[in-house]
Amino acid sequence: MTVAVIGAGAAGLMAASAAAQAGAQVVLFEKNAKVGRKIMITGKGRCNVTNDCDVPGVLANIPVNPRFLYSALGKCSPADIMAFFEGLGVPLKTERGNRVFPVSDKALDIVDALFFHVKRLGVRLELGCTVEGIETRDGAVCGVRVNGKVFAADRVIVATGGASYPATGSTGDGYTFARVLGHTIIPPRPSLVPLVAEGDVCSKLMGLSLKNVRITVRENEKPIFEDFGEMLFTHFGLSGPLILSASAHMRHFGSRQYRVDIDLKPALDEKTLDKRLLSDFEAHKNSDFINALGELLPRKLIPVVVERSGIDPRVKVHSVTKAQRQALLHLLKAFPVTITGARPIAEAIITTGGVSVKQVSPKTMESKLVKGLYFAGEILDVDAYTGGFNLQIAWATGRLAGQSAAEEETT
């Protein structure tokens, strides 16, 4: 059995190793000069390998088509993936939110482990080559067209990724291959992506990073997401880990209104924060209001908060009324930023959308339209929240596609 795998990312490397272990002759095609380009930048270069939870825990973090992944995750759980990498000599650790990383904090260790694993299994690596299309005969695959030549194959696994981070090789090629062969492509959109804000507030705060803040995302005023962590103001809006996570919940720009409320002092409830304000005001009672917040807020944030509070920046602190202080308190606990949309798909960590799962067998990852054609990873219309869940999808669908492709009979 000859299996051609297109794309040497997480799903492709796992598919190649699974097919080779099942006895197939495997050729892995990759347009880049090295494998695992996108793995290298995940988790800020540390690689959030998976999430140390059970299968229901993974499914709960997949908002798009989770039922499609029952079989794949049932055969390849987070525990299986952790055992797999530790078996390849990569010790792992679990951090906040059950996120799993290499002990070394180096994504390169994950990429190297996979690279040498597929090499040991006899996988033939064809790097720096462009796959131009998939060849079929009588409704079944028969090869791939590479750099103008046809390479014969009994099975083809498409693991080309989505359209996010095109510099890593994810330029949407797989969508074209699938569409040409009759598959429906759910329009790709960015997910886990920075957000664009209304007005000039964020540009005034550009470069300011906030740690240990809590955000609440509101959709048409209804809270839909809340989390604690780090975020960043940019010239266009908001970014940082908290915001990327939040963006996955904001899927209806254009038809619904979104706002991010930032709790600048999450460790203090309103009563405690009011006492803190009174104490600071007492210490600065003869100062101008704008000069009384230096111990409470980052310097760059003070003029923006003062402007939004509606309090005259030059009024003496002892003249600030109780009503004004209460308004300031509410602003500190819910600093509002209206969101108008997401940044382009090229800036997204992952893509939502892709090959319709209605046309793919969930038990094998084989196309229902073309025999011997399989899909794995981000090219499929499945995506998850942050925390290692998207890589878990890639590992699981890749392994299932590889194992299925290596079998003698297609479904």
C-alpha positions in Angstrom: 0.0 0.0 0.0 1.5 3.3 -1.1 0.2 6.4 0.9 1.0 9.9 -0.1 0.6 12.5 2.7 0.4 16.2 1.7 1.7 18.5 4.4 4.2 17.9 7.1 2.6 19.7 10.0 1.1 18.1 13.1 -1.6 16.2 11.3 0.6 15.2 8.4 3.5 14.0 10.5 1.1 12.0 12.7 -0.7 10.5 9.7 2.6 9.5 8.0 3.9 7.8 11.2 0.6 6.0 11.7 0.4 4.7 8.1 4.0 3.6 8.2 3.5 1.8 11.5 0.6 0.0 9.9 2.8 -1.3 7.2 2.3 1.1 4.3 5.0 2.7 2.1 4.6 6.4 2.9 5.8 9.5 1.1 5.4 12.8 2.9 5.3 15.9 0.7 6.0 19.4 2.2 6.4 22.7 0.4 8.8 24.1 3.1 12.4 23.1 3.4 11.7 21.8 7.0 8.8 19.9 8.6 6.6 21.3 11.4 6.9 25.0 10.7 3.6 25.9 12.4 4.3 23.5 15.3 7.4 25.6 15.9 5.4 28.8 16.7 2.6 27.3 18.7 2.4 28.2 22.4 4.8 31.1 21.8 7.4 28.7 20.6 6.9 26.3 23.5 4.3 24.1 21.8 1.1 23.4 23.8 1.1 19.7 22.8 -2.4 18.8 24.2 -4.7 19.4 27.2 -4.5 16.9 30.1 -8.2 16.2 30.3 -10.5 13.3 29.2 -12.2 13.0 25.9 -15.5 14.7 27.0 -13.3 17.6 28.2 -11.8 18.0 24.8 -15.2 17.8 23.1 -16.5 20.5 25.4 -13.9 22.8 24.0 -14.8 22.2 20.4 -17.6 24.6 19.3 -17.7 23.4 15.7 -18.7 19.8 14.8 -17.5 18.1 18.0 -19.6 14.9 17.3 -17.6 14.3 14.1 -14.5 13.8 16.3 -15.9 11.1 18.7 -14.2 8.2 16.9 -10.9 10.0 16.3 -10.6 11.1 19.9 -11.8 7.8 21.2 -8.9 6.1 19.5 -6.4 8.9 20.3 -7.0 10.7 23.6 -4.8 13.4 25.3 -3.5 10.6 27.5 -2.5 8.6 24.4 -0.7 11.6 22.9 1.2 12.3 26.2 2.3 8.7 26.3 3.3 8.9 22.6 5.6 11.8 23.0 7.1 10.6 26.3 7.7 7.3 24.5 9.7 9.3 21.9 11.8 10.7 24.7 10.1 14.1 25.2 9.3 14.6 28.9 6.1 16.7 29.4 4.7 18.9 32.1 1.2 20.2 32.8 0.5 23.9 33.6 -2.4 26.2 34.3 -5.6 25.1 32.5 -4.2 21.6 32.1 -2.1 22.8 29.2 0.7 20.3 28.4 4.2 21.5 27.2 7.6 19.9 26.8 9.6 20.2 30.0 12.2 22.0 27.9 9.7 24.7 26.8 11.0 24.1 23.3 8.6 23.3 20.4 11.7 22.1 18.5 11.8 19.1 20.7 8.4 18.0 19.5 9.2 18.7 15.9 12.5 16.8 16.1 10.9 13.8 17.9 8.3 13.5 15.1 10.9 14.0 12.3 13.2 11.3 13.6 10.2 9.0 14.3 9.0 9.1 10.7 12.5 8.7 9.4 13.0 5.6 11.6 9.7 4.2 10.3 11.0 4.6 6.7 8.8 7.5 5.6 10.2 9.1 2.5 10.4 12.9 3.0 10.0 15.1 -0.1 10.7 18.6 1.1 10.6 21.9 -0.8 8.2 20.5 -3.4 4.8 21.8 -4.5 1.9 19.5 -4.8 -0.2 20.8 -7.6 -3.2 18.4 -7.5 -4.6 15.0 -6.8 -5.0 12.5 -9.6 -8.1 10.2 -9.7 -9.3 7.4 -11.9 -12.8 5.9 -11.8 -13.8 7.8 -8.6 -10.7 6.8 -6.7 -7.3 8.5 -6.1 -4.4 7.2 -8.1 -1.6 9.7 -7.3 -0.5 13.3 -6.8 0.9 15.8 -9.2 4.1 17.2 -7.8 6.3 19.8 -9.6 4.8 18.8 -12.9 5.2 15.1 -12.4 2.7 12.4 -11.3 3.6 10.3 -8.3 1.5 7.1 -8.1 -0.3 6.4 -4.8 -3.0 4.1 -3.6 -4.1 6.5 -0.9 -3.8 10.3 -0.4 -4.0 12.1 2.9 -4.5 15.9 2.7 -3.1 17.6 5.8 -2.3 21.0 4.4 -3.7 23.0 7.2 -6.0 26.0 6.9 -5.3 29.5 5.7 -3.8 31.0 8.9 -0.1 31.9 9.2 0.5 31.5 5.4 4.3 32.0 6.1 4.3 28.5 7.6 2.9 27.0 4.4 -0.8 27.1 5.2 -2.0 28.9 2.1 -5.3 27.2 1.5 -4.0 24.7 -1.1 -5.9 21.9 0.4 -9.2 23.7 -0.1 -8.5 23.9 -3.8 -7.6 20.2 -4.0 -10.8 19.3 -2.2 -13.0 21.7 -4.1 -11.8 20.4 -7.5 -12.7 16.9 -6.4 -16.3 18.0 -5.6 -16.1 18.7 -1.9 -18.0 21.6 -0.2 -15.7 24.1 1.5 -17.3 26.0 4.5 -15.9 29.5 4.0 -12.7 29.8 6.1 -12.7 32.5 8.8 -10.1 33.4 11.4 -10.3 32.0 14.9 -8.0 32.6 17.8 -7.2 36.0 16.3 -6.6 39.6 17.5 -9.6 41.9 17.6 -10.3 45.3 16.0 -11.8 47.9 18.3 -14.0 51.0 17.7 -12.6 54.4 18.3 -9.1 55.5 19.2 -8.9 54.3 22.8 -6.7 51.3 22.0 -4.4 53.2 19.7 -3.8 55.7 22.6 -2.9 52.7 24.8 -0.8 50.9 22.1 1.9 48.8 23.5 0.4 48.6 27.0 0.4 45.0 28.3 -2.0 44.2 31.2 -1.3 41.1 33.4 -3.7 39.5 35.9 -6.8 41.2 34.5 -10.2 39.6 33.9 -12.3 40.1 30.8 -15.9 39.5 30.1 -17.1 39.2 26.5 -20.7 40.4 25.8 -22.7 39.5 22.8 -25.7 41.9 22.4 -25.0 42.7 26.1 -25.2 39.0 27.2 -22.0 37.6 28.8 -20.7 34.7 26.7 -17.1 34.3 27.9 -15.0 35.2 30.9 -11.3 34.5 31.6 -8.3 35.8 33.6 -4.8 36.5 32.3 -2.8 38.7 30.1 -3.7 41.0 27.2 -2.2 43.7 25.0 -3.5 47.0 23.5 -2.5 47.6 19.9 -2.9 50.3 17.2 -5.9 48.4 15.9 -7.5 47.0 19.0 -6.7 44.1 21.4 -4.4 41.1 21.3 -2.6 38.8 23.7 -3.6 35.3 25.1 -6.8 36.4 26.8 -8.1 38.1 23.6 -7.2 35.2 21.3 -9.2 32.8 23.5 -12.1 35.3 23.6 -12.1 35.6 19.8 -13.1 32.0 19.3 -16.4 32.8 21.0 -17.1 35.8 18.8 -18.5 34.2 15.6 -21.2 36.5 14.4 -19.6 39.9 13.5 -22.0 41.8 11.3 -25.2 40.4 12.8 -24.4 40.8 16.5 -22.6 43.4 18.7 -19.6 42.6 20.8 -17.9 44.3 23.7 -15.0 43.3 25.9 -15.3 44.6 29.5 -11.9 44.6 31.3 -11.7 44.3 35.1 -8.5 46.2 35.8 -8.6 45.1 39.5 -10.0 41.6 39.6 -8.4 40.8 43.0 -10.6 43.5 44.6 -14.3 43.4 44.9 -16.2 46.7 44.6 -16.3 47.3 48.3 -12.6 46.7 48.8 -11.7 48.8 45.7 -13.8 51.7 47.0 -11.8 51.6 50.3 -8.6 51.7 48.2 -9.9 54.7 46.3 -10.8 56.5 49.4 -7.4 55.8 50.9 -5.6 57.0 47.7 -7.8 60.1 47.5 -7.1 60.9 51.1 -3.3 60.7 50.5 -3.7 63.0 47.5 -6.6 65.2 48.6 -4.9 68.4 47.6 -3.6 67.1 44.3 -5.2 67.4 40.9 -7.4 64.3 40.1 -5.1 63.2 37.3 -2.2 63.0 39.7 -3.9 60.8 42.2 -4.0 57.5 40.3 -0.3 56.7 40.0 -0.3 54.0 42.6 -3.4 52.3 41.2 -2.9 52.2 37.4 -0.1 52.0 34.8 1.0 55.5 33.8 -0.2 55.1 30.2 -3.6 54.1 31.3 -4.3 57.1 33.6 -5.2 59.8 31.1 -7.5 57.4 29.2 -9.3 56.4 32.4 -9.6 60.0 33.6 -11.1 61.0 30.2 -13.6 58.1 30.3 -14.5 58.8 33.9 -15.9 62.3 33.0 -14.1 63.8 35.9 -12.2 67.1 35.2 -8.5 66.0 35.3 -7.6 69.3 37.1 -10.2 69.2 39.8 -8.8 68.8 43.3 -9.2 65.3 44.6 -11.1 66.5 47.7 -13.7 68.0 45.4 -14.5 64.6 43.7 -18.0 63.6 44.6 -19.2 60.2 45.8 -21.1 59.8 42.6 -18.0 60.5 40.6 -16.0 58.1 42.7 -18.6 55.4 42.1 -18.5 56.0 38.4 -14.7 55.7 38.5 -15.0 52.4 40.5 -17.4 50.9 37.9 -15.0 51.9 35.1 -12.1 50.2 36.8 -14.2 47.0 37.2 -15.5 47.1 33.7 -13.4 49.1 31.3 -15.4 48.7 28.0 -14.0 48.2 24.5 -16.4 47.9 21.6 -15.3 45.3 19.1 -16.0 45.8 15.4 -14.4 42.6 14.0 -11.4 40.3 13.8 -8.0 40.8 12.2 -7.3 39.1 8.8 -7.1 35.3 8.6 -3.4 35.5 7.9 -3.0 36.7 11.6 -5.1 34.0 13.1 -3.7 31.0 14.9 -6.2 28.7 13.4 -8.9 28.7 10.7 -12.6 27.9 11.3 -14.3 26.5 8.3 -12.9 24.1 5.7 -13.9 20.7 4.2 -17.5 19.9 5.2 -17.4 17.0 7.6 -20.7 15.8 6.1 -18.6 14.6 3.2 -16.0 12.8 5.4 -16.4 9.5 7.3 -15.8 10.2 11.0 -14.7 6.6 11.5 -11.9 6.7 9.0 -11.4 10.4 7.8 -12.0 9.1 4.3 -13.8 11.2 1.8 -17.4 10.0 1.0 -17.0 11.3 -2.5 -13.5 10.0 -3.6 -12.2 6.6 -2.6 -8.8 6.5 -1.1 -8.8 10.2 -0.2 -8.5 11.2 3.4 -8.4 14.5 5.3 -6.7 15.4 8.6 -6.2 18.4 10.8 -7.2 22.0 10.3 -8.3 21.6 6.7 -11.5 20.0 8.2 -14.4 22.2 9.4 -13.6 21.6 13.1 -11.8 24.0 15.5 -11.4 24.4 19.2 -10.6 27.0 21.9 -7.1 27.6 23.1 -5.4 25.2 25.5 -3.9 22.5 23.3 -7.2 21.3 21.9 -6.5 22.2 18.3 -3.3 20.3 18.3 -5.1 17.3 19.9 -7.6 17.4 17.0 -4.6 17.4 14.5 -2.9 14.4 16.3 -6.2 12.4 16.6 -7.5 13.0 13.0 -4.0 12.5 11.6 -3.5 9.2 13.4 -7.0 7.9 12.3 -6.4 9.0 8.7 -3.0 7.3 8.6 -4.2 4.0 10.1 -7.3 3.9 7.9 -5.3 4.7 4.7 -2.9 1.9 5.4 -5.7 -0.7 5.4 -6.1 -2.9 2.3 -9.8 -2.0 1.7 -11.3 1.5 1.6 -14.7 2.0 3.3 
